[in-house]
Amino acid sequence: MLVSVVMPIFNGEKYVEEMLDSLLKQTYRPLQIIVYDDGSRDRSLSVVRRWSEQQADPEVNIEIYASEINHGLRKATSAAVLYARGTYIFLADQDDVWLPDKIAVQVRYMEQNADCMACFCRRQIIDADGKLLVSHETIKNPVYRKKMGVGEVIAKPACFAANCMCLRNQHLDKIFPIDPGFTEHDSFITIMAAHFGSIVLLREVLIQYRIHKNNSSSAYFVESNSNPFRILKIKTAQLKREKISYRRDEAILKRVLAERFGEVYETVSGHYHREPVQHIWPFVLLWFLKRLLAGEVNRFYRKRV
């Protein structure tokens, strides 16, 4: 049973080869690896092509597509998915590392649960150098192994990460394309998919999610920054963006659901909300206490003076 791994890339030459290596180390076969270069301005495309020429696994088919123009992650993902021929589709980020059993574990669950449209694994967090920062990601209000419908999915947008997803290759014309104005592309895919089957969060940790200065997401700024003033600045900017995006996403979601499913989802207003954003000062206090116990606070302030 063929599985498709879809990986849009953009200026990812530094880490993309390590990510591709982790795909070859997967215990599952056969694989279709789709790499879609979204107008990279670095050597990403040549790195992927060279890597592809060096591979000789007969059960791994590597397909490379390229756009001369950078369209953004949402359009690139929507375009790349069209090439997927596998029974199941996995979405990959260019800078992560997958643990060897990721595909096998998620495919096994999907095969045993025919009503499940998509399942998600958990993640470890690593830094730019591959150092482990968080041994397992804690999702806010997690509901592990419970089959969720569209209402619950809409109410928990932060729980669904595209690089943790295993999606059944069905109804793609309704799930895609991703609306370019929607804030979180992974939440959009999950909400659309939830109309055709249940969504499940698995307990298994199967991926190493890399955070670094070029990440498109700022979700792990506390782990990636040691300066509390920098943390406060990032958090303040994030709160301003979220205040705007909440209202925009709700309007987009109502429109798209009506267009694709022919119904007016008045319940979106009641369900669609972001989980309360935790205040920044507890993070700053924890950082300060940690450094105080380590005897590093004076050294920090001497540096600033």
Secondary structure in CASP SS format (residue, H / E / C, confidence):
PFRMAT SS
TARGET T0000
AUTHOR 0000-0000-0000
METHOD secondary structure of the structure
MODEL  1
M C 1.00
L C 1.00
V E 1.00
S E 1.00
V E 1.00
V E 1.00
M E 1.00
P E 1.00
I E 1.00
F C 1.00
N C 1.00
G C 1.00
E C 1.00
K C 1.00
Y C 1.00
V H 1.00
E H 1.00
E H 1.00
M H 1.00
L H 1.00
D H 1.00
S H 1.00
L H 1.00
L H 1.00
K C 1.00
Q C 1.00
T C 1.00
Y C 1.00
R C 1.00
P C 1.00
L E 1.00
Q E 1.00
I E 1.00
I E 1.00
V E 1.00
Y E 1.00
D E 1.00
D E 1.00
G C 1.00
S C 1.00
R C 1.00
D C 1.00
R C 1.00
S H 1.00
L H 1.00
S H 1.00
V H 1.00
V H 1.00
R H 1.00
R H 1.00
W H 1.00
S H 1.00
E H 1.00
Q C 1.00
Q C 1.00
A C 1.00
D C 1.00
P C 1.00
E C 1.00
V E 1.00
N E 1.00
I E 1.00
E E 1.00
I E 1.00
Y E 1.00
A E 1.00
S E 1.00
E C 1.00
I C 1.00
N C 1.00
H C 1.00
G C 1.00
L H 1.00
R H 1.00
K H 1.00
A H 1.00
T H 1.00
S H 1.00
A H 1.00
A H 1.00
V H 1.00
L C 1.00
Y C 1.00
A C 1.00
R C 1.00
G C 1.00
T C 1.00
Y E 1.00
I E 1.00
F E 1.00
L E 1.00
A C 1.00
D C 1.00
Q C 1.00
D C 1.00
D C 1.00
V E 1.00
W E 1.00
L C 1.00
P C 1.00
D C 1.00
K H 1.00
I H 1.00
A H 1.00
V H 1.00
Q H 1.00
V H 1.00
R H 1.00
Y H 1.00
M H 1.00
E H 1.00
Q H 1.00
N C 1.00
A C 1.00
D C 1.00
C E 1.00
M E 1.00
A E 1.00
C E 1.00
F E 1.00
C E 1.00
R E 1.00
R E 1.00
Q E 1.00
I E 1.00
I E 1.00
D C 1.00
A C 1.00
D C 1.00
G C 1.00
K C 1.00
L E 1.00
L E 1.00
V E 1.00
S C 1.00
H C 1.00
E C 1.00
T C 1.00
I C 1.00
K C 1.00
N C 1.00
P C 1.00
V C 1.00
Y E 1.00
R C 1.00
K C 1.00
K C 1.00
M E 1.00
G C 1.00
V H 1.00
G H 1.00
E H 1.00
V H 1.00
I H 1.00
A H 1.00
K C 1.00
P H 1.00
A H 1.00
C H 1.00
F C 1.00
A C 1.00
A H 1.00
N H 1.00
C H 1.00
M E 1.00
C E 1.00
L E 1.00
R E 1.00
N C 1.00
Q C 1.00
H C 1.00
L H 1.00
D H 1.00
K H 1.00
I H 1.00
F C 1.00
P C 1.00
I C 1.00
D C 1.00
P C 1.00
G C 1.00
F C 1.00
T C 1.00
E C 1.00
H H 1.00
D H 1.00
S H 1.00
F H 1.00
I H 1.00
T H 1.00
I H 1.00
M H 1.00
A H 1.00
A C 1.00
H C 1.00
F C 1.00
G C 1.00
S E 1.00
I E 1.00
V E 1.00
L E 1.00
L E 1.00
R E 1.00
E E 1.00
V E 1.00
L E 1.00
I E 1.00
Q E 1.00
Y E 1.00
R E 1.00
I C 1.00
H C 1.00
K C 1.00
N C 1.00
N C 1.00
S C 1.00
S C 1.00
S C 1.00
A C 1.00
Y C 1.00
F H 1.00
V H 1.00
E H 1.00
S H 1.00
N C 1.00
S C 1.00
N C 1.00
P H 1.00
F H 1.00
R H 1.00
I H 1.00
L H 1.00
K H 1.00
I H 1.00
K H 1.00
T H 1.00
A H 1.00
Q H 1.00
L H 1.00
K H 1.00
R H 1.00
E H 1.00
K H 1.00
I H 1.00
S H 1.00
Y H 1.00
R H 1.00
R H 1.00
D H 1.00
E H 1.00
A H 1.00
I H 1.00
L H 1.00
K H 1.00
R H 1.00
V H 1.00
L H 1.00
A H 1.00
E H 1.00
R H 1.00
F H 1.00
G C 1.00
E C 1.00
V C 1.00
Y C 1.00
E C 1.00
T C 1.00
V H 1.00
S H 1.00
G H 1.00
H H 1.00
Y C 1.00
H C 1.00
R C 1.00
E C 1.00
P C 1.00
V C 1.00
Q C 1.00
H C 1.00
I C 1.00
W H 1.00
P H 1.00
F H 1.00
V H 1.00
L H 1.00
L H 1.00
W H 1.00
F H 1.00
L H 1.00
K H 1.00
R H 1.00
L H 1.00
L H 1.00
A C 1.00
G C 1.00
E C 1.00
V H 1.00
N H 1.00
R H 1.00
F H 1.00
Y H 1.00
R H 1.00
K H 1.00
R H 1.00
V C 1.00
END
